[in-house]
Amino acid sequence: MGQITIEIPQSVKQDYQINSEVFLEELENLVRKFNQVDNATDLGLANDDEQIRAERMNWLRENREKYAGQYVAIDGNRLVGVGKTIREAHEQAKENDIKNPFLIRVSGENEILSGGL
């Protein structure tokens, strides 16, 4: 197992030393769990993230022309806000009780996107 070094500022060393046994035990448990996991799929994270991403992409593909040039707020595969600005789309999502929507500007199929230096 690798070695982990944690530097503690002098001003908090005394407080840290009082609780160091509990802290180190918890840290060792976390490291042990991490080492037992082969990859993110084993944690059950990758599948969920990939599924959410696929839902968003499908929604964007299916609704691209309808919302071209506008900002949308998406929750999974559900539209929860739309507006001329990202703020408008986000505000509508909040009104629909969605705290952390996926926000994006939808570009039209024939729209030319550019970036500059």
URBELWO-V885717 format. One record per backbone hydrogen bond with DSSP energy under -1.0 kcal/mol. CO is the residue of the C=O (numbers start at 1). NH is the residue of the N-H. If there is no record, write none. Layout:
CO & NH
CO & NH
This chain:
9 & 12
12 & 16
13 & 17
14 & 18
15 & 19
19 & 23
20 & 24
21 & 25
22 & 26
23 & 27
24 & 28
25 & 29
26 & 30
27 & 31
28 & 32
29 & 33
30 & 34
31 & 35
32 & 36
40 & 45
41 & 44
45 & 49
46 & 50
47 & 51
48 & 52
49 & 53
50 & 54
51 & 55
52 & 56
53 & 57
54 & 58
55 & 59
56 & 60
57 & 61
58 & 62
59 & 63
63 & 67
67 & 70
70 & 106
71 & 83
72 & 104
73 & 80
73 & 81
74 & 102
75 & 78
78 & 75
81 & 73
83 & 71
85 & 89
86 & 90
87 & 91
88 & 92
89 & 93
90 & 94
91 & 95
92 & 96
93 & 98
94 & 97
102 & 74
104 & 72
106 & 69
108 & 111
